[in-house]
Structure formats: structure tokens, C-alpha cells
Amino acid sequence: MTTGELQQQLFKTIKTKLGDNISVADEIAKLLDISADSAYRRMRGEKTVTLDELQTLCIHFQISLDQLMGVKSGGIVFQGQFLDKKTFRFEDYVTSMMHNLAYMNSFKEKEFFYMCKDLPIFHHYHLREIAAFKWFFWLKTYFQFPEFERKKFRMADHPDGLYVLEQKVLALYNQLPSVEIWNLESMNIFFRQIEFYQDARVFESDKDVWQLYDAMEKLWGHLEQQAALGYKFQYGDPEKKPIGKIRMYFNEVLIGDNNMLVVMDGVKMSYVAHTSINFMLTQDVGFNENMNNHIQNQMKRSTLISEQSEKERSRFFRIIRDKIVNRKENLKL
């Protein structure tokens, strides 16, 4: 790779990271303490980037020089942060999600792929009851916050400010053209979490459990309607005004892993799930091509149940709905 080609690849990568709504030249000028004209000359290849400038840009934008140069080092560079219960704030976690989705939506051509191990986090926010339960579960059981140790689950404890953020996340996800690959196990984790809390007497009453299952049934009906129409719309909208496209696949045997791939103006980026709630991302070309090939292969081995395959769509949603309804009916109210 020549110096000029390397420089072009550098600025192409930076542009991908910034998105279309931010001026690359202005950001580079500010970072390198140069004029906008000097930044443009570097971007056009009229002026060579110095080693010091290259280091500054790579560190700031978290770009691997090996990856940029196409050096096969055998390693893959990931970015991410470990969530620590000493410093963790759920509001910050949701805000980070919001910024990531806004970044994806800033591109002209984009598509988001989700391999569903369980209910995708974005779908928690269609109904507040589900958002409240998942928030409570993560803080009490996953992070084990001391103030939640003896706390019972109450819908009303879910913070209003947090729910406002969650609705912004949902709105951004609804705009993003998406592909979701589901299986019959995708809702079982949610069922087990509820049953665990029932056994541990974390619910104040079976009425709260019924209310949660009822919200799940409503959500499931909403997702089925979206699948039938092939697009997302706001929960409760009687006109079902289309927002973003969605393709839902049903796989009989695949167990998903909650990994995600986003393609933005032809550039791919993967989000890899680990330790339940943490994610790390990479723009490594080889890794993302492998991830894309895996997803495309799974799609070929799955049944598209959005807008077509009405029989398979009905069967998939009926199986899960029956589980929800049976759990509601078995409660002693």
C-alpha cells in the first residue's frame, strides 16, 4: 500500500466513524490544530500526513494501524468498556445505546442484523412493564446493587427519566432497517427470569406477575403485526404508520448469541455480546466478513416470516403466545 493509499484509507475510516452529519475536515482541523483548508489538503492527498499526525488520529479515532495497512497480524482489534457495578449507571448505558443508534441512522444506506438469543433489548421499550422488569432484574440480580438486595419488584419504581431515554432508543431502532433471526428459545430466558423471581418471592403479588405476562402478550401481538406488515410502527398506533423496514426470520434449530452486525454505506461493523450485558465492537474487515457470511448462511437456513410464509409465521407466534397464556392462566389471583 502506497503512502497516498494509506492516507485515503485513513480518512475514509474516520468518515465512517463520524457519520454523515459531522464535518470530517472540521474535526481533523480541531484535533490537529490546523486550518480547515489544511485539513482538506490532507484529505485530498495534496499534503502528506506526518507520523505525529497519524498517531494522533489513530489514537483519537481508535484506528488500528495494522488493520489500516492490511497487515495480517493474526489479531483482531475490539473496542468496548467493561461495565463495573461501582460506577455503572443504567441511564448512561441506555444513553450510549441511543448514541450508537443515532450514529447508524446518520448513514444513507444502512441495515442492522440481530441474532436473537433472547428478546432484543430494543423491544423491552415498547411497554413500560417489560422495561421496568428488565431494569430491575439487571440491577438486582446481575449487578447485585446493595440497595436492591431486599427490594421487591414494583412497576412504579422504574424511573420516569430513564423511560424517556428508553423511548428515544426505541424510536431510533424503529427507524433502522433491521433483520432479526429468531428461534423458539428466544423468549425462554425471559420466562425463566420471571419464574426465578416467583420462587424467590421477589414479586409483591401474583397480580404483578400477571400484569407482566399480559404486557408480554401485548408485545408479542405487536411483533407479529410488524412481521406481517414487514415494517415497524409505534406500539398502540391505530393507523400502523410505517417507520422502518423489518425482516424477521424463524430458525428451527439455531440458538442465537445476541451478536449484531450493522452495514453502513457498505462498511460493516460487528457488536459482540459477552458476560451477559457487555458488548465490544470491531471494524476488522476479515472478522466482519466472516460475521456477515455466518448471518447470510443462517438466513438461508431460516424461514422468512415477515410479509410471507403466513403459515410458519402463525405457528411461530402461536407457540410462544400459548406459553404466555398458559402462564397467565396458572396464576392464582
C-alpha positions in Angstrom: 0.0 0.0 0.0 1.4 3.4 -1.0 1.5 6.4 1.4 -1.3 8.0 -0.7 -3.5 5.0 -0.5 -2.9 4.7 3.2 -3.9 8.3 3.7 -7.0 7.8 1.7 -8.0 4.8 3.7 -7.3 6.7 6.9 -9.8 9.4 6.1 -12.3 7.0 4.7 -12.2 5.1 8.0 -12.5 8.4 10.0 -15.5 9.4 7.9 -17.2 6.1 8.6 -16.7 6.6 12.3 -18.1 10.1 12.3 -21.1 9.6 10.0 -22.6 12.0 7.5 -23.8 14.6 10.0 -20.3 15.7 11.2 -17.7 17.5 9.1 -14.6 15.4 8.9 -12.4 18.4 7.9 -13.6 20.4 10.9 -13.0 17.5 13.3 -9.5 16.9 11.9 -8.6 20.6 11.9 -9.6 20.9 15.6 -7.8 17.7 16.6 -4.5 18.6 14.7 -4.8 22.4 15.5 -4.6 23.3 11.8 -6.9 25.3 9.5 -9.9 23.7 7.7 -8.1 24.3 4.4 -5.0 22.4 5.6 -7.3 19.5 6.7 -8.9 19.4 3.3 -5.5 19.3 1.6 -4.6 16.3 3.7 -7.9 14.6 2.9 -7.3 15.2 -0.9 -3.8 13.8 -0.6 -2.2 17.2 -1.6 -0.3 17.2 1.7 1.2 14.1 3.4 0.1 13.4 7.0 3.1 13.3 9.3 3.8 10.4 11.7 2.8 12.5 14.7 -0.5 13.4 13.0 -1.1 9.8 12.0 -0.5 8.7 15.7 -2.8 11.4 17.0 -5.6 10.5 14.5 -5.3 6.7 15.1 -5.4 7.1 18.9 -8.3 9.6 18.9 -10.4 7.6 16.5 -9.3 4.2 17.8 -8.0 3.0 14.5 -5.6 0.1 14.2 -2.6 0.9 12.0 -2.1 -2.8 11.2 -5.7 -3.0 10.1 -5.4 0.2 8.1 -2.4 -1.1 6.3 -3.8 -4.5 5.7 -1.1 -6.2 7.8 -2.2 -9.7 8.8 -1.1 -9.8 12.4 -3.4 -12.6 13.4 -5.1 -10.3 15.9 -8.5 -8.6 15.9 -8.9 -5.2 17.5 -12.1 -4.7 19.5 -13.3 -1.6 21.3 -15.5 -1.5 24.4 -15.8 -1.0 28.1 -16.4 -3.4 31.0 -19.4 -2.4 33.0 -18.5 -2.1 36.7 -21.2 -2.0 39.3 -19.2 0.5 41.3 -19.6 3.1 38.5 -22.4 1.7 36.5 -25.5 3.9 35.8 -28.2 2.4 33.8 -29.1 5.8 32.3 -25.5 6.0 30.9 -25.9 2.5 29.4 -29.1 3.5 27.6 -27.7 6.8 26.5 -24.7 5.0 25.0 -27.2 2.8 23.1 -29.0 5.9 21.9 -25.8 7.5 20.6 -24.8 4.3 18.7 -28.2 4.0 17.0 -28.2 7.7 16.1 -24.7 7.1 14.5 -26.0 4.2 12.5 -29.1 6.2 11.3 -26.8 9.0 10.1 -25.8 6.9 7.1 -27.7 6.9 3.8 -27.7 3.2 3.4 -27.8 1.1 6.5 -29.1 -2.3 7.7 -28.9 -3.9 11.2 -28.8 -7.6 11.8 -29.6 -9.2 15.2 -29.1 -12.9 16.1 -31.7 -13.2 18.9 -30.7 -15.4 21.8 -33.4 -13.7 23.8 -35.8 -10.8 23.4 -33.7 -7.9 21.8 -33.2 -5.1 24.3 -34.9 -2.6 22.0 -38.2 -4.5 22.2 -38.2 -4.1 26.0 -39.2 -0.5 25.5 -42.5 -1.0 23.6 -44.2 -1.4 27.0 -43.1 0.1 30.3 -43.9 -3.0 32.3 -41.2 -5.0 30.4 -38.7 -2.1 30.5 -39.3 -1.9 34.3 -38.8 -5.6 34.9 -35.6 -5.9 32.8 -34.1 -2.8 34.5 -34.9 -4.2 37.9 -33.5 -7.7 37.0 -30.2 -6.3 35.8 -29.7 -4.1 38.9 -30.8 -6.6 41.5 -29.6 -9.9 40.0 -26.8 -9.2 37.5 -25.1 -6.2 39.3 -26.4 -7.1 42.7 -26.7 -3.5 43.9 -26.9 -3.5 47.7 -30.0 -1.2 47.7 -31.8 -3.9 45.7 -30.8 -6.9 47.9 -34.1 -7.0 49.8 -36.2 -5.0 47.3 -39.4 -6.3 45.9 -40.3 -5.7 42.2 -42.7 -2.8 41.7 -43.6 -1.4 38.3 -43.8 2.1 39.8 -40.1 2.1 40.8 -39.0 2.4 37.2 -37.6 6.0 36.9 -39.5 8.4 34.6 -36.3 9.9 33.3 -34.9 6.5 32.3 -38.1 5.6 30.5 -37.8 8.8 28.4 -34.3 7.7 27.3 -35.6 4.2 26.5 -38.3 5.6 24.3 -35.7 7.6 22.4 -33.7 4.3 21.9 -36.8 2.6 20.6 -37.6 5.4 18.2 -34.1 5.2 16.8 -34.3 1.4 16.4 -37.6 1.7 14.7 -36.1 4.0 12.1 -33.2 1.5 11.4 -33.9 -1.2 8.7 -33.4 -4.4 10.5 -33.1 -8.2 10.2 -33.9 -10.3 13.3 -33.3 -14.1 13.4 -35.5 -15.7 16.0 -35.9 -19.3 17.3 -38.3 -21.0 19.8 -35.8 -20.5 22.6 -35.7 -16.7 22.2 -38.3 -16.0 24.9 -37.4 -18.7 27.4 -34.8 -16.7 29.2 -37.4 -14.1 30.0 -39.8 -16.8 31.2 -37.1 -18.3 33.4 -36.3 -14.8 34.9 -39.9 -14.3 35.9 -40.2 -17.9 37.4 -37.0 -17.4 39.3 -38.4 -14.2 40.9 -41.7 -16.0 41.6 -39.8 -18.8 43.5 -37.7 -16.2 45.3 -40.8 -14.2 46.3 -39.5 -11.1 44.7 -42.9 -10.1 43.3 -45.2 -8.4 45.8 -48.2 -10.4 44.4 -49.3 -12.7 41.6 -51.1 -9.7 40.2 -47.8 -8.1 39.3 -46.7 -11.3 37.6 -50.0 -11.4 35.6 -49.5 -7.8 34.6 -46.0 -8.6 33.3 -47.2 -11.7 31.3 -50.1 -9.6 30.0 -47.6 -7.0 28.7 -45.6 -9.8 27.1 -48.7 -11.0 25.3 -49.4 -7.5 24.0 -45.8 -7.1 22.9 -45.9 -10.5 21.1 -49.0 -9.4 19.2 -47.3 -6.2 18.2 -44.2 -8.0 16.9 -46.5 -10.4 15.0 -48.3 -7.4 13.3 -44.9 -5.9 12.4 -43.8 -9.2 10.9 -47.0 -9.5 8.9 -46.6 -6.0 7.5 -42.8 -6.0 7.0 -42.2 -2.7 8.8 -42.0 -1.3 12.3 -44.6 1.0 13.7 -45.2 2.6 17.1 -46.9 0.4 19.6 -50.6 1.4 20.0 -50.7 3.4 16.8 -54.2 2.5 15.3 -53.1 3.6 11.8 -49.9 1.5 12.0 -47.9 4.2 10.2 -44.7 2.6 8.8 -41.4 3.7 10.3 -38.5 1.4 9.3 -38.4 -1.9 7.4 -38.0 -5.2 9.3 -37.3 -8.7 8.1 -38.0 -11.5 10.7 -36.6 -15.0 10.2 -37.6 -18.1 12.1 -34.9 -20.8 12.6 -35.9 -24.2 13.9 -32.5 -25.2 15.3 -30.3 -22.1 15.7 -29.6 -20.8 19.1 -28.7 -17.1 18.7 -26.0 -15.3 20.6 -27.3 -11.7 20.6 -24.4 -10.7 18.3 -25.2 -7.8 15.9 -23.9 -6.6 12.6 -24.5 -3.2 11.0 -23.8 -2.3 7.4 -23.4 1.4 6.8 -22.8 2.7 3.3 -21.1 -0.6 2.6 -18.9 -0.6 5.7 -19.5 -3.4 8.2 -19.2 -3.2 12.0 -19.9 -6.0 14.5 -21.1 -5.9 18.1 -20.2 -9.0 20.0 -22.0 -9.8 23.2 -20.1 -11.1 26.3 -20.7 -11.5 30.0 -24.5 -11.0 29.6 -24.7 -7.3 29.3 -21.4 -6.2 27.9 -20.6 -5.6 24.2 -17.5 -5.0 22.2 -17.3 -3.8 18.6 -14.9 -4.1 15.8 -14.4 -2.8 12.3 -11.9 -5.5 11.4 -12.7 -6.3 7.8 -12.0 -10.1 8.0 -14.0 -10.5 11.2 -16.9 -8.6 9.8 -16.9 -10.5 6.5 -17.0 -13.8 8.5 -19.8 -12.5 10.6 -21.7 -11.4 7.6 -21.2 -14.7 5.9 -22.4 -16.5 9.0 -25.6 -14.4 9.2 -26.3 -14.8 5.5 -25.9 -18.6 5.8 -28.3 -18.6 8.8 -30.8 -16.6 6.8 -30.7 -19.1 4.0 -31.4 -21.9 6.6 -34.3 -19.9 8.2 -37.8 -19.2 7.1 -38.6 -15.6 6.3 -41.8 -14.9 8.2 -42.3 -11.2 7.5 -44.7 -10.4 4.7 -44.7 -14.0 3.6 -44.8 -17.6 4.9 -48.1 -16.9 6.8 -48.4 -20.5 8.0 -44.9 -20.6 9.5 -45.3 -17.1 11.0 -48.6 -18.1 12.6 -47.1 -21.3 14.0 -44.0 -19.5 15.5 -46.0 -16.7 17.2 -48.7 -19.2 18.3 -46.2 -21.4 20.1 -44.8 -18.6 22.1 -48.2 -17.0 22.7 -49.5 -20.2 24.1 -46.7 -20.3 26.6 -47.5 -16.8 27.8 -51.3 -17.5 28.0 -50.7 -20.8 29.9 -48.5 -19.0 32.5 -51.2 -16.3 32.9 -53.9 -18.9 33.5 -51.9 -20.8 36.0 -51.6 -17.8 38.3 -53.7 -17.8 41.4 -55.3 -14.3 41.5 
